Amino acid sequence: MTKEKKIKKSKPLPEITEDEIPFVGPGDIINGNIRFSKGLSEIGKSIGRVADKGSILQVCIGGSIGKCAICNQEITFNQQINTIYPVVSISKYFYYVLDSIYFKNFMKKMLVELQPQ
């Protein structure tokens, strides 16, 4: 803000090129945040899926099943992650539902019940 109490217009950020889209895996979703530690390789581009900004990523495999985070930029991810993009609601609402202990316990219960006997 300036002294006249007017909000300055921010300059638009440059578009992210395809070479700059990060590639994440389950280990990069930590405490509701996404760690962008790896760049996107050519192989990653050919096999990864793209999630738009505002999408929710949720781990769907292993001991970290149920971990989730909201994307703050366009990213690609591997097959051990699902993406949800709410059309009629805001992402934060679905994130809090998916991150709740009730939903995680329900998911674990369903996994046990769906195991072949």
C-alpha positions in Angstrom: 0.0 0.0 0.0 1.1 3.5 -0.6 0.7 6.5 1.6 -2.6 7.4 -0.2 -3.9 4.1 1.0 -4.2 2.8 -2.5 -3.3 -0.8 -3.4 -0.6 -1.0 -6.0 -1.3 -3.2 -9.0 0.9 -6.3 -9.0 2.8 -7.2 -12.1 1.7 -10.5 -13.7 4.0 -13.4 -13.2 5.4 -15.0 -16.4 3.7 -18.2 -17.6 5.3 -21.5 -16.5 6.7 -23.3 -19.5 6.3 -27.0 -19.9 10.0 -27.5 -19.0 9.4 -25.8 -15.7 6.3 -27.9 -14.5 7.4 -29.7 -11.3 7.0 -33.5 -11.0 6.0 -34.8 -7.6 5.6 -38.2 -5.9 4.0 -39.3 -2.5 7.1 -38.3 -0.6 6.8 -34.7 -1.8 3.4 -34.3 0.0 4.3 -33.3 3.6 1.9 -31.9 6.2 -0.6 -30.6 3.7 2.2 -29.0 1.5 3.9 -29.9 -1.7 7.7 -29.9 -1.8 8.9 -29.0 -5.2 12.3 -30.6 -5.0 12.5 -32.2 -8.4 12.3 -30.8 -11.9 10.3 -32.5 -14.6 12.3 -34.8 -16.9 11.4 -35.7 -20.4 10.4 -39.2 -19.2 8.3 -37.6 -16.5 6.5 -35.4 -19.1 5.6 -38.5 -21.1 4.2 -40.6 -18.2 3.1 -38.0 -15.7 -0.4 -36.6 -15.3 -1.0 -32.8 -15.0 -2.9 -31.2 -12.2 -4.1 -27.6 -12.5 -3.6 -25.0 -9.8 -6.3 -25.4 -7.1 -6.4 -29.2 -7.6 -6.1 -31.5 -4.6 -3.5 -34.2 -4.7 -4.0 -37.3 -2.5 -1.7 -40.3 -2.1 -3.5 -43.5 -2.9 -0.9 -46.2 -2.0 1.3 -47.5 0.8 1.7 -46.4 4.4 1.2 -42.7 3.4 -2.2 -43.3 1.9 -4.5 -40.4 2.4 -1.9 -37.6 2.6 -3.2 -34.7 0.6 -2.3 -31.1 -0.4 -3.7 -28.3 -2.6 -1.6 -27.4 -5.7 -0.6 -23.8 -5.8 0.6 -24.1 -9.3 0.3 -26.5 -12.3 2.3 -29.7 -11.6 2.7 -33.3 -12.9 2.5 -36.3 -10.6 3.0 -40.1 -10.7 0.6 -43.0 -10.6 0.7 -43.2 -6.8 -1.3 -40.0 -6.5 -4.9 -39.1 -7.4 -6.1 -35.6 -8.2 -9.5 -34.0 -7.4 -10.6 -30.7 -8.9 -13.8 -29.4 -7.4 -16.1 -27.9 -9.9 -18.9 -26.6 -7.7 -17.0 -25.9 -4.5 -13.7 -24.5 -3.3 -10.7 -26.8 -3.0 -10.1 -25.9 0.7 -13.4 -27.5 1.7 -12.6 -30.8 0.0 -9.0 -30.7 1.3 -10.2 -30.4 4.9 -12.7 -33.3 4.4 -10.0 -35.5 2.8 -7.4 -34.6 5.5 -9.8 -35.3 8.4 -9.1 -38.3 10.7 -12.7 -39.5 10.0 -12.2 -39.8 6.3 -8.7 -41.4 6.7 -10.1 -44.0 9.1 -13.0 -44.7 6.7 -10.6 -45.2 3.8 -8.4 -47.6 5.8 -11.5 -49.5 6.9 -12.7 -49.8 3.3 -9.2 -51.0 2.2 -9.4 -53.8 4.8 -12.9 -54.8 3.9 -12.0 -54.9 0.2 -9.0 -57.2 0.6 -9.6 -60.7 -0.8 -10.3 -63.3 2.0 
